[in-house]
Amino acid sequence: MGKNPLTTIIGIALAVCGLGLIYWGYQLADSVTSQITEAVTGAAPDKVMKFYIGGAVSLAVGIYLFLRK
């Protein structure tokens, strides 16, 4: 039985969204308020971590769906 083309499209979309979320988190981490928060608390702000984690999960699931047979 062949691979469902809809699964491939969803996998690509999730991978692209994951990369976008990771990049967006990187941009937020570079903002002045994030740098001040990190300097005071010693940790990245929660919002930045949510983007990183969400992007990583989305990217991983997207790659899995794309490569699945």
C-alpha positions as CSV (number, residue, x, y, z in Angstrom):
1,M,0.0,0.0,0.0
2,G,1.4,3.4,-0.9
3,K,2.0,6.5,1.1
4,N,-1.0,8.9,1.5
5,P,-0.2,12.2,-0.3
6,L,-2.2,14.1,2.3
7,T,0.1,12.8,5.1
8,T,3.1,14.1,3.1
9,I,1.6,17.5,2.6
10,I,0.7,17.8,6.3
11,G,4.2,16.7,7.2
12,I,5.7,19.3,5.0
13,A,3.4,22.0,6.4
14,L,4.2,21.0,10.0
15,A,7.9,21.0,9.3
16,V,7.7,24.5,7.8
17,C,5.6,25.8,10.7
18,G,8.1,24.3,13.1
19,L,11.0,26.1,11.5
20,G,8.9,29.3,11.5
21,L,8.2,29.0,15.2
22,I,11.9,28.3,16.0
23,Y,12.9,31.4,14.0
24,W,10.2,33.5,15.7
25,G,11.4,32.3,19.1
26,Y,15.0,33.2,18.1
27,Q,13.8,36.7,17.1
28,L,12.0,37.1,20.4
29,A,15.0,36.0,22.4
30,D,17.0,38.7,20.7
31,S,14.6,41.5,21.8
32,V,15.6,44.0,24.4
33,T,12.9,42.9,26.9
34,S,14.0,39.2,26.6
35,Q,17.6,40.2,27.1
36,I,16.7,42.2,30.2
37,T,14.6,39.3,31.6
38,E,17.5,36.9,30.9
39,A,20.0,39.2,32.6
40,V,17.8,39.5,35.7
41,T,16.6,36.0,36.1
42,G,19.3,34.1,34.3
43,A,16.8,32.1,32.2
44,A,15.1,32.7,28.9
45,P,11.5,34.1,29.1
46,D,8.7,31.5,29.1
47,K,7.3,32.9,25.8
48,V,10.6,32.2,24.0
49,M,10.8,28.7,25.4
50,K,7.2,28.0,24.3
51,F,8.1,29.0,20.8
52,Y,11.3,26.8,20.8
53,I,9.5,23.8,22.2
54,G,6.4,24.1,20.0
55,G,8.7,24.6,17.0
56,A,10.8,21.6,17.8
57,V,7.8,19.3,18.3
58,S,6.1,20.5,15.1
59,L,9.3,20.1,13.2
60,A,9.9,16.5,14.6
61,V,6.3,15.4,13.8
62,G,6.4,17.0,10.4
63,I,9.7,15.2,9.5
64,Y,8.2,11.9,10.9
65,L,5.1,12.2,8.8
66,F,7.1,13.2,5.7
67,L,9.5,10.3,6.0
68,R,7.0,7.7,7.1
69,K,6.3,4.9,4.6
